[in-house]
Amino acid sequence: MHAFGTSQGGTRREDIRFLTGKGQYLADTLPAGALHAVFLRAPVAHARITTLDTTTARNMPGVRGVWTARDLDAAGVNGSVLGVSLPDRRGGKGAAPKRPILADGIIRHVGEPVALVVADTLAQALDAADAIALEFDELPVALSLAPNGPALHPEAPDNIALDWELGNEAATSAAFQRAAHVTTLTVRQNRVTAASLEPRAALAEWDGTRLHFAFNGQGVWTMKRELAKLLALDPEQVHVTTPDVGGGFGMKVMVYPEHLALASAARALGGAVGWVAERGESIASDNGARDLASTAELAFDADHRIIGYRVRSRFNLGAYNSQFGQNIQTALFSKVFTGVYDIPVAHLQVQGIYTNTTPVDAYRGAGRPEAITLIERTMDMAARELGLSPFEIRARNFIATDAFPYQTPAGETYDVGDFARLLARAQDLGDVAGFAARKADSAARGLLRGLGLSYYIEAILGDDTEGAAVEFTPEGRVTLYVGTQSNGQGHETVYARYLAGLTGLDESLIDIVQGDSDLIAKGGGTGGSRSVTVQTTATHGMVAQMTEAFSTFLEGALGTAPVTFEDGIFSAAGSNQRLTLMEAADLARKHGAEGLLRHERRVKLAGRSFPNGAHLCEVEIDPETGALRLDRFLAVDDFGTLMNPALAQGQVHGGVAQGYGQAVMEEVVFDAQGQLQTGSFMDYAMPRATDFPFIRFESVPVPSANNPIGMKGCGEAGTVGALAALSNAALDALWDQGVRHVDMPLTPQRIWSWLNTGGAGA
């Protein structure tokens, strides 16, 4: 049955709506008369509040209310914003200091919300926020990933929030003791911001008994739970919805302080309150990403095979635990930290550090790009030290195809893989044999050309269960309810097309409903490249259940058996009676069999899937200026069975572009006082279309064994592979000039500096 609806082309259903300006984003859905919210934000990185006087602001024209931490506390809204804590190798769990909804006596990062103003108009709210008297005594600022800085929280001595480990330390140490060669590399991975097209926004409405909360997120159910908990409401009193969303990339998964403050204000005012962040506000307050330093060591035997791997990392949590902050560079990093290599023993130790910066959490790839960047950079360095090509050292150490299912030292079980085949295909398509001639041609023009390779693997994350429901409406349409949330990926197209392919239903009659906690009781949302894999698996199971139920009904209604379903048609044995699914639904309605007009099913994946692939790129560097140009980029990917090749290619292009941004130009920078230096797009550089050649994509599928369709997911793969490929290409271009190390971002200034400091590198 799964052959239908897969690998289908065609245009996206959503595009007409979006391209003609008919998308319904949060700002488009604010009801008439909604009040406007503005947050007063901390202007310094660390301080003790001495004065927070809102008297003037409260009495200004149009102002409906002003809230501080004290006001929220008086309303009984004084819990902590959601943030997980992981087991700590020192005993117990990592630090879990309270993250207040509004700064409560202490400011801990620039941009932290201190007060909320609600007024009739946005201008009135802005004016009132400016009239709040905020005075403070500044405190010492902690910005370093080294412990022992000025303390942020008493729960975290030396600002160490978490000390976490995984693997067999003793066995790994023993492997290093007998190693014939050890490669060591330290890599710094720069902080970036998601910079989604649509900034964060929310609407809270209170009708006297029930809260409706709309936000541009990636799933409604965690928000529903947290709003109910922190506002002391019954879950049935909370209705959460999500309209169209203009980009998420992981940053919009979380419950943020602003959400909780806004809901509390709407309840107090008994009306609707909307908030749409400004761009500078977003850069200062959206969760940051990456921001870690890691030292990797690879131990090789005399045959150049890896016998051990260990990593020591410190990562920036920012000022508080964000929702998944402690998870990213630990549990999620560990999912793929040994990459695609047959490594018998490994050990990972990670410390999370609090600093006076915006909290750090998930961003496209969430720990997997960081892990793959580290091991792929180290593999390239090992190849140089051992006198091997980057292709040979990888091929020599790949997990063999007959070794699957393969359990990694981190306890993950890779189901399938054929890494050598994809690498060979990349060498062929990338014309590696012709690289020397291209390098010579670049040199003749005074340019340095480098070839970069990365072989990535990523783990599909998030909830491994999902539900799907179908309802036949009296109007002759079909509604498919899904538990994921599109942020622009094209879910409506994939889901409707797949259901149509399985059932023979007219795709134009299928409506997709998502992001509504009243209509969909449970769902996993979108994140970790999970959506299409888990949702279509649920749809697959639901359709099988539905067609069986209809077959049983038709056997009774038609007085013949058996009734079978094939190619979208129910056929009755021994007769010429044939019905489409829609005709069967109409017949059920006429017979009063209302139970057949809605079908739903939840499924659990047999296991996670592991997209993987070879990324190959070439760059040119101008030694006079340090400017880097991407000349070509090839992604040979194993996404298993493709649901929609065009959308998969688009995901790869977008992922590579975001990887290029981080690798080459993006970086969130704070000065020594914790002031944000990259608070607008004047200062925070992002790539443009002119920075890219055509990004070539080829699918080499090895279907997953862990779902009936064989899918693997593709949403984050481009970013996971691109960072190391680009970094390795830059170092390859600079190697003959004496440069021995590079770190992201590969800006002209940094590259020029490396070229002019005697080759010392970063």
C-alpha positions in Angstrom: 0.0 0.0 0.0 2.8 2.4 0.7 3.8 2.6 -3.0 1.0 5.1 -3.5 1.7 8.8 -2.7 5.5 8.4 -2.5 8.1 10.0 -4.7 5.4 12.3 -6.2 6.1 15.6 -7.9 3.8 18.5 -8.6 3.4 21.9 -7.2 2.9 22.7 -3.5 -0.7 23.2 -2.5 0.3 26.0 -0.1 2.2 28.1 -2.7 -0.8 29.9 -4.2 -1.9 31.0 -0.8 1.5 32.2 0.3 2.6 33.8 -3.0 -0.6 35.8 -3.4 -0.3 37.2 0.1 -3.1 35.2 1.6 -1.1 33.4 4.2 -2.6 33.7 7.7 0.4 34.4 10.0 0.0 35.5 13.6 0.0 39.2 12.8 -2.7 38.6 10.2 -5.0 36.9 12.7 -5.1 39.5 15.5 -8.8 40.3 16.1 -10.2 43.8 15.7 -9.8 45.7 18.9 -7.0 43.5 20.3 -4.7 45.3 22.7 -1.0 45.6 22.0 1.8 44.3 24.2 5.3 45.6 24.6 8.1 44.3 26.8 10.6 46.4 28.6 13.8 44.5 28.3 17.0 44.5 30.3 19.6 46.9 28.9 22.5 45.3 30.7 23.8 41.7 31.1 23.9 41.4 34.9 22.5 43.7 37.5 20.5 43.9 40.7 17.3 45.9 40.2 17.0 48.8 42.7 14.1 50.7 41.3 11.3 49.5 39.0 8.6 52.2 39.1 5.7 51.8 36.8 3.5 54.5 38.2 3.9 57.0 35.4 3.5 54.3 32.7 0.2 53.0 34.3 -1.4 56.4 34.1 -0.5 57.2 30.5 -3.2 57.4 27.8 -4.4 54.1 26.4 -2.5 52.0 28.9 -4.6 49.1 30.2 -2.0 47.5 32.5 1.6 47.1 33.4 3.0 43.9 34.9 6.3 43.2 36.7 7.4 40.1 38.5 5.8 41.4 41.7 2.5 41.9 39.9 2.6 38.3 38.4 3.4 37.0 41.9 0.4 38.8 43.3 -1.7 37.0 40.6 -0.3 33.7 41.6 1.8 33.4 38.4 5.2 32.8 39.8 6.5 29.5 38.5 9.6 28.8 36.5 9.7 28.8 32.7 10.1 25.2 31.4 13.7 23.9 31.3 14.9 20.3 31.5 17.7 19.0 33.8 19.7 16.0 32.9 21.5 13.5 35.2 24.8 14.8 36.4 27.9 12.6 36.7 28.6 14.4 40.0 25.4 12.9 41.4 21.7 13.9 41.1 20.7 16.2 38.3 22.1 19.3 36.7 21.3 22.7 38.1 17.7 23.9 37.8 17.6 27.5 38.9 14.2 29.3 38.5 13.8 31.1 35.3 11.3 33.9 36.2 8.7 35.0 33.7 9.8 38.6 34.2 13.1 39.5 35.8 12.7 39.1 39.6 15.2 41.3 41.3 18.2 40.2 39.2 18.8 40.9 35.5 20.9 38.1 33.9 21.1 38.9 30.2 20.5 41.8 27.8 17.0 41.4 26.4 15.6 39.6 29.4 11.9 40.7 29.8 11.6 43.0 32.9 8.0 44.4 32.5 5.0 44.0 30.3 2.9 46.9 29.1 -0.5 46.5 27.4 -2.2 49.5 25.7 -4.8 50.3 23.1 -2.3 51.0 20.5 1.3 49.9 19.8 2.5 53.5 20.0 0.9 54.0 23.4 2.5 50.7 24.7 5.9 51.7 23.4 5.6 55.2 25.0 4.6 53.7 28.3 7.4 51.2 28.3 9.8 54.1 27.8 8.3 55.8 30.9 9.0 52.9 33.3 11.8 53.9 35.7 14.3 51.1 35.8 17.4 51.5 38.0 20.0 48.9 38.9 23.4 48.2 40.3 25.5 46.4 37.8 27.1 43.1 38.7 30.2 41.4 37.3 29.5 39.7 34.0 30.3 36.0 33.1 30.8 35.3 29.5 33.5 32.7 29.3 33.0 28.9 28.8 35.7 28.4 31.5 34.2 27.8 35.0 34.9 30.1 38.0 33.5 33.3 36.5 31.1 35.6 38.4 28.3 33.5 39.7 24.9 33.6 38.1 23.0 31.2 40.3 23.7 29.8 43.7 22.5 26.4 42.4 25.5 26.3 40.0 28.9 26.8 41.7 31.5 28.0 39.2 28.6 28.4 36.8 28.8 24.7 35.9 25.1 23.8 35.3 25.8 20.3 34.2 28.6 17.8 34.1 27.4 14.9 31.9 29.0 11.8 30.4 28.3 8.9 28.2 30.3 5.8 27.1 33.0 3.7 28.7 35.8 5.9 29.9 38.1 3.1 31.1 37.8 1.1 27.9 38.4 4.2 25.8 41.5 5.2 27.8 42.8 1.6 27.3 42.3 2.0 23.6 44.3 5.2 23.5 47.2 3.6 25.5 47.7 1.0 22.7 47.1 3.3 19.8 49.6 3.6 17.0 48.5 7.2 16.3 46.3 9.8 18.0 44.8 12.8 16.3 43.7 15.7 18.5 41.7 18.7 17.4 39.9 21.5 19.2 37.0 23.1 17.4 35.1 26.2 18.4 31.5 26.4 17.1 30.1 29.9 16.9 26.9 31.2 18.3 24.1 31.9 15.7 20.5 33.0 15.8 17.7 31.4 13.9 16.6 34.7 12.2 13.3 33.2 11.0 11.4 35.1 8.4 8.5 35.7 10.8 9.6 36.9 14.3 8.0 35.3 17.4 4.4 36.5 18.1 1.4 35.5 20.1 -2.2 36.3 20.9 -3.9 35.6 24.2 -7.7 35.9 24.7 -9.7 35.3 27.9 -13.5 35.1 27.6 -14.1 34.9 31.3 -13.8 31.1 31.7 -11.3 29.9 29.0 -8.0 31.0 27.5 -7.3 30.9 23.8 -3.6 31.2 23.1 -2.3 31.4 19.5 1.4 31.5 18.8 3.6 30.8 15.8 5.3 27.7 17.2 6.1 24.1 16.3 3.5 22.3 18.4 0.6 23.2 20.6 0.5 20.6 23.4 3.5 21.5 25.5 2.3 25.1 25.4 -1.2 24.0 26.6 0.3 22.0 29.5 2.6 24.8 30.6 0.0 27.5 30.4 -2.4 25.4 32.4 0.2 24.6 35.0 1.6 28.1 35.5 -1.8 29.9 35.4 -3.4 27.3 37.7 -6.0 26.5 35.1 -7.7 23.2 34.3 -6.3 21.9 31.0 -9.8 22.0 29.5 -9.7 25.8 30.1 -6.8 26.2 27.7 -7.1 26.2 23.9 -3.9 26.6 21.9 -3.7 27.1 18.2 -1.1 27.9 15.6 -1.8 29.7 12.3 0.7 29.7 9.4 4.3 30.0 10.6 7.1 31.7 8.8 10.0 29.6 9.7 10.9 27.9 13.0 14.1 25.9 12.7 13.8 24.6 16.3 13.8 28.1 17.8 10.0 28.3 17.9 9.5 24.9 19.7 9.9 26.4 23.1 7.7 28.0 25.7 9.2 31.5 26.3 8.7 33.9 29.2 6.7 36.3 26.9 4.1 33.6 26.3 3.3 33.2 29.9 3.3 36.9 30.7 1.0 37.6 27.8 -1.5 35.0 28.9 -1.6 36.2 32.4 -2.2 39.8 31.2 -5.1 38.7 29.0 -6.7 36.9 31.8 -6.4 39.9 34.1 -7.8 42.3 31.4 -10.6 39.9 30.3 -9.8 40.4 26.6 -7.4 39.9 23.7 -3.8 40.9 23.8 -1.4 40.5 20.9 2.4 40.7 20.7 4.6 40.7 17.6 8.3 41.0 18.2 10.5 43.5 16.4 13.5 42.1 14.6 16.1 43.6 17.1 13.9 42.3 20.0 14.0 38.8 18.4 17.8 38.7 18.0 18.2 39.8 21.6 15.6 37.4 23.1 15.2 34.4 20.8 17.2 31.3 21.9 20.7 31.3 20.5 22.3 28.2 19.1 25.6 26.2 18.9 28.2 28.1 21.0 30.5 25.4 22.3 34.2 24.4 22.3 35.2 20.7 22.0 38.4 18.8 22.0 38.2 15.5 20.0 40.7 12.7 20.1 40.8 9.8 17.6 42.9 6.7 18.3 44.1 4.6 15.3 45.8 1.3 15.1 48.7 0.5 12.8 46.2 -0.2 9.9 44.7 3.3 10.3 41.5 1.9 11.8 39.8 3.8 14.6 40.0 2.0 17.9 38.7 4.7 20.2 37.2 8.2 20.3 36.8 10.7 23.1 35.4 14.2 23.3 35.5 16.9 25.9 33.1 19.8 25.4 31.9 22.9 27.2 28.8 24.5 25.9 27.0 27.8 26.6 23.6 27.5 28.2 23.2 31.2 28.4 21.7 32.7 31.6 19.1 30.0 32.2 18.1 26.5 31.2 16.0 26.9 28.1 13.4 24.2 27.4 15.8 21.7 26.0 19.1 23.6 26.7 20.8 20.9 28.7 19.8 18.3 26.1 21.4 19.7 23.0 25.1 19.2 23.4 24.7 16.1 25.5 21.9 13.6 24.8 21.3 14.9 21.2 25.0 15.4 20.4 25.5 11.8 21.5 23.0 10.3 19.1 25.6 10.6 16.3 28.8 11.5 18.0 30.7 8.6 16.5 29.4 9.4 13.1 29.3 6.7 10.4 32.5 4.9 11.7 33.0 1.5 13.2 34.3 2.8 16.6 34.4 0.1 19.2 34.7 2.3 22.3 34.1 6.0 23.0 33.6 8.4 25.8 31.9 11.8 25.8 32.1 14.3 28.7 30.3 17.6 28.5 29.9 20.6 30.8 27.2 23.1 30.4 28.1 26.6 31.6 25.9 29.5 32.5 26.8 32.9 31.1 25.2 36.3 31.0 23.8 35.8 27.5 20.5 34.9 26.0 19.6 31.2 26.6 20.8 28.7 24.1 18.7 25.8 22.7 17.8 23.9 19.5 18.4 25.1 16.0 18.3 23.2 12.8 20.0 19.9 13.6 20.1 20.4 17.4 23.4 18.8 18.5 23.9 16.6 15.4 25.5 19.3 13.3 27.9 20.0 16.2 28.8 16.3 16.6 29.3 15.7 12.9 31.3 18.9 12.4 33.6 17.8 15.2 34.3 14.2 14.0 34.4 15.2 10.4 36.9 17.9 11.0 39.0 15.5 13.1 38.8 12.8 10.4 40.2 15.3 7.9 43.1 16.2 10.2 43.8 12.5 10.8 43.9 11.9 7.1 46.6 14.6 6.7 48.6 13.3 9.6 48.4 9.7 8.4 49.1 10.5 4.7 45.7 9.3 3.5 43.1 11.0 1.3 40.0 12.1 3.1 38.1 9.6 1.0 40.3 6.7 1.9 40.4 7.2 5.6 36.6 7.4 5.7 36.1 4.3 3.5 38.5 2.4 5.6 36.5 3.1 8.8 32.9 3.0 7.6 30.4 0.7 9.3 30.1 -2.2 6.9 26.8 -2.8 5.2 26.6 -6.3 6.6 27.0 -5.0 10.2 23.5 -3.5 10.4 21.6 -3.2 12.6 24.6 -1.6 14.3 24.8 -0.4 17.9 27.1 2.6 18.5 29.1 3.2 21.6 26.4 5.7 22.5 23.7 3.0 22.5 22.0 4.1 19.3 21.0 1.4 16.9 21.5 2.4 13.2 19.1 0.3 11.2 20.6 0.4 7.7 23.3 2.1 5.7 25.5 1.9 2.7 28.0 4.6 3.3 30.7 3.4 0.9 28.2 3.5 -2.0 27.2 7.1 -1.3 30.8 8.2 -0.9 31.8 6.6 -4.2 28.8 8.2 -5.9 29.9 11.6 -4.5 33.4 11.1 -5.8 32.1 10.4 -9.2 29.5 13.2 -9.4 31.9 15.7 -7.8 34.6 14.9 -10.4 37.2 14.6 -7.7 39.6 13.3 -10.3 39.5 16.7 -12.0 40.1 18.7 -8.8 43.8 19.1 -9.4 43.2 20.8 -12.8 40.6 23.1 -11.2 43.0 24.0 -8.4 45.7 24.8 -10.9 43.3 27.0 -12.9 42.4 28.9 -9.7 46.1 29.3 -8.9 46.7 30.8 -12.3 44.1 33.4 -11.4 45.8 34.1 -8.0 43.2 32.2 -6.0 43.4 29.3 -3.5 41.1 26.4 -4.2 40.1 23.8 -1.6 38.1 20.6 -1.6 36.0 19.8 1.4 34.3 16.5 2.3 31.9 15.6 5.1 30.1 12.4 5.6 27.2 13.0 8.0 24.6 10.9 9.7 21.7 12.3 11.8 19.1 10.7 14.1 15.4 11.5 13.7 14.4 12.9 17.0 11.3 13.9 19.0 8.3 11.9 19.9 8.4 8.5 18.1 4.6 8.2 18.4 2.0 10.0 16.3 -1.7 10.0 15.5 -3.7 10.6 12.4 -7.5 10.9 12.0 -9.7 11.2 9.0 -13.3 12.6 9.0 -15.8 12.5 6.1 -17.8 15.7 6.2 -21.4 16.1 5.2 -20.2 18.6 2.5 -18.4 15.8 0.7 -14.9 16.7 1.8 -12.3 14.8 3.8 -10.5 16.3 6.8 -7.1 14.8 7.8 -6.0 15.8 11.4 -2.3 15.6 12.0 -0.1 16.0 15.1 2.8 17.8 13.4 3.1 21.5 12.6 4.2 23.0 9.3 6.6 26.0 9.5 6.8 26.3 5.7 8.0 22.8 4.8 5.1 21.8 2.6 3.3 19.4 5.0 -0.1 20.1 3.5 1.1 18.9 0.1 2.8 15.8 1.3 0.1 14.7 3.6 -2.8 15.3 1.3 -1.0 13.7 -1.7 -0.1 10.7 0.4 -3.6 10.1 1.6 -5.0 10.5 -1.9 -2.5 8.0 -3.2 -3.4 5.5 -0.6 -7.1 5.8 -0.9 -8.0 7.1 -4.4 -9.6 10.2 -2.8 -9.5 13.4 -4.8 -6.6 15.4 -3.4 -8.5 18.6 -3.9 -11.2 17.4 -1.5 -8.7 16.8 1.3 -8.3 19.4 4.0 -5.4 19.3 6.5 -6.0 20.4 10.0 -3.0 21.0 12.3 -2.1 23.1 15.3 -5.3 23.1 17.3 -5.4 21.5 20.8 -9.2 21.3 20.8 -9.4 19.4 17.5 -6.3 17.2 18.0 -6.0 15.7 21.5 -2.3 14.8 21.2 0.6 15.3 18.9 4.3 15.5 18.8 4.7 18.7 16.9 7.5 19.4 14.5 11.2 19.1 15.3 14.1 16.8 14.8 13.2 16.0 11.2 10.4 13.8 12.5 7.3 15.2 10.8 6.8 13.4 7.5 8.2 10.1 8.8 6.0 9.8 11.9 2.9 11.5 10.4 2.7 9.4 7.2 3.4 6.3 9.2 0.4 7.1 11.3 -1.6 7.9 8.2 -0.5 4.6 6.7 -1.7 2.7 9.7 -4.9 4.6 10.0 -5.8 4.0 6.3 -5.3 0.2 6.7 -7.6 0.3 9.7 -10.2 2.4 7.9 -10.3 0.3 4.7 -10.7 -2.9 6.8 -13.6 -1.3 8.7 -15.3 -0.2 5.5 -14.8 -3.6 3.9 -16.6 -5.3 6.8 -19.4 -2.8 6.6 -19.8 -3.2 2.8 -19.9 -7.0 3.1 -23.1 -6.5 5.2 -24.5 -3.6 3.2 -24.0 -5.3 -0.1 -24.7 -8.8 1.0 -21.6 -10.3 -0.4 -18.2 -11.3 0.9 -15.3 -10.8 0.8 -15.0 -7.1 -0.1 -11.4 -6.1 -0.9 -9.8 -2.7 -1.4 -7.2 -2.2 -4.1 -6.1 0.8 -6.1 -8.7 3.0 -4.4 -11.7 0.7 -5.2 -13.7 -1.6 -3.0 -14.7 -4.7 -5.0 -17.3 -7.2 -3.9 -16.5 -10.9 -4.6 -18.7 -12.5 -7.2 -20.3 -9.3 -8.4 -19.6 -6.2 -10.5 -20.2 -3.9 -7.6 -17.3 -1.4 -7.2 -17.2 1.7 -4.9 -14.8 4.4 -4.3 -14.0 5.3 -0.7 -16.1 8.4 -1.0 -19.0 6.4 -2.3 -18.5 3.9 0.6 -18.6 6.8 3.1 -21.8 8.2 1.5 -23.4 4.7 1.8 -22.3 4.5 5.4 -24.0 7.8 6.1 -27.2 6.7 4.4 -27.2 3.5 6.6 -26.6 5.6 9.7 -23.2 4.1 10.3 -21.8 7.3 11.7 -18.9 5.6 13.3 -17.4 4.9 9.9 -17.2 8.6 9.1 -14.3 9.1 11.4 -11.2 7.0 11.8 -8.1 7.6 13.9 -5.0 5.7 14.9 -1.8 6.3 16.9 1.3 4.4 15.9 4.8 4.0 17.4 7.8 3.7 15.2 9.7 0.4 15.5 12.8 2.6 15.8 14.3 5.8 14.7 15.7 6.4 11.2 19.1 7.8 10.3 19.5 9.9 7.2 23.1 10.1 6.0 25.1 11.3 3.1 28.3 12.7 1.6 28.6 16.5 1.1 31.4 17.6 -1.2 32.2 21.3 -1.9 34.9 23.4 -3.4 35.7 27.0 -2.4 38.0 29.7 -3.8 39.8 32.1 -1.5 41.4 35.4 -2.5 44.6 35.6 -0.5 44.7 39.4 -0.9 41.4 40.0 0.9 40.6 36.7 2.6 37.2 36.5 0.8 35.8 33.0 0.4 33.6 32.0 -2.6 31.6 28.8 -2.7 32.2 27.5 -6.2 30.3 24.2 -6.1 28.3 22.1 -3.6 27.1 18.5 -4.0 24.9 16.6 -1.6 24.5 12.9 -2.1 21.9 11.9 0.4 20.2 8.7 1.7 16.8 9.8 2.9 15.3 6.4 2.3 12.0 6.5 0.4 11.3 10.0 -0.7 7.7 11.3 -0.3 8.3 14.3 -2.6 11.7 14.7 -4.3 11.2 18.4 -5.0 10.5 19.2 -1.4 13.4 17.0 -0.3 15.7 18.9 -2.6 14.3 22.2 -1.2 15.0 21.1 2.3 18.6 20.2 1.3 19.1 23.6 -0.3 17.7 25.4 2.7 19.8 23.4 5.1 23.0 23.9 3.2 22.3 27.6 3.0 21.9 27.8 6.8 25.0 25.8 7.2 26.9 28.1 4.9 25.7 31.1 6.9 27.1 29.7 10.1 30.3 28.4 8.5 31.1 31.6 6.6 29.6 34.7 8.1 27.0 34.4 10.9 28.0 35.0 14.5 26.2 36.4 17.5 28.7 38.6 19.3 28.7 40.1 22.8 31.2 42.6 24.1 33.1 42.3 27.4 30.1 43.8 29.3 27.6 41.3 27.7 26.2 43.9 25.3 24.9 42.4 22.0 27.0 43.7 19.2 25.0 42.0 16.4 21.5 43.2 17.3 20.3 43.9 13.8 20.7 42.8 10.2 23.1 45.7 9.8 25.5 43.8 12.0 24.5 40.2 11.8 25.4 38.9 8.4 23.4 36.3 6.6 23.9 34.7 3.1 22.1 35.9 0.0 21.2 34.1 -3.2 24.3 35.5 -4.9 26.5 33.7 -2.4 25.5 30.3 -3.8 26.1 28.2 -6.9 23.5 25.7 -7.8 23.4 23.2 -4.9 23.4 19.7 -6.6 21.3 17.0 -4.9 21.2 13.3 -5.6 19.1 10.7 -3.8 20.7 7.3 -3.2 18.0 5.7 -1.0 18.6 2.8 1.4 15.1 2.5 2.8 14.8 2.5 6.6 13.8 -0.8 8.3 12.0 1.1 11.1 8.8 2.3 9.3 6.6 0.7 6.7 7.4 3.3 4.1 11.2 3.3 4.5 11.5 7.0 5.1 14.3 8.7 6.9 13.5 12.4 7.1 15.4 15.3 5.5 14.7 18.6 7.2 18.0 19.1 8.9 20.4 17.1 6.9 21.7 19.9 4.7 22.9 21.8 7.8 24.3 18.7 9.5 26.7 18.0 6.6 27.5 21.4 5.3 29.4 22.9 8.3 32.3 20.4 8.2 32.4 20.3 4.4 32.8 24.0 4.1 35.3 24.2 7.0 37.4 21.3 5.5 37.3 23.0 2.1 38.6 26.3 3.6 41.5 24.6 5.4 42.3 22.6 2.3 42.6 25.9 0.4 44.8 27.4 3.0 47.0 24.4 3.9 49.7 25.1 1.4 50.0 28.6 2.8 50.9 27.2 6.2 47.6 27.5 7.9 46.9 24.5 10.1 43.6 25.3 11.7 40.4 27.3 11.0 37.3 27.9 13.0 33.9 29.2 11.9 32.9 31.8 10.8 35.2 31.9 7.9 35.1 35.6 7.4 37.5 37.6 5.2 39.1 39.3 8.1 39.7 36.0 9.9 41.0 34.2 6.9 43.3 37.2 6.0 44.6 37.1 9.6 45.4 33.4 9.4 47.2 33.9 6.2 49.3 36.8 7.6 50.2 35.3 11.1 52.8 32.8 9.9 50.3 30.1 9.4 49.5 29.7 13.1 45.8 29.2 12.3 42.9 30.3 14.5 
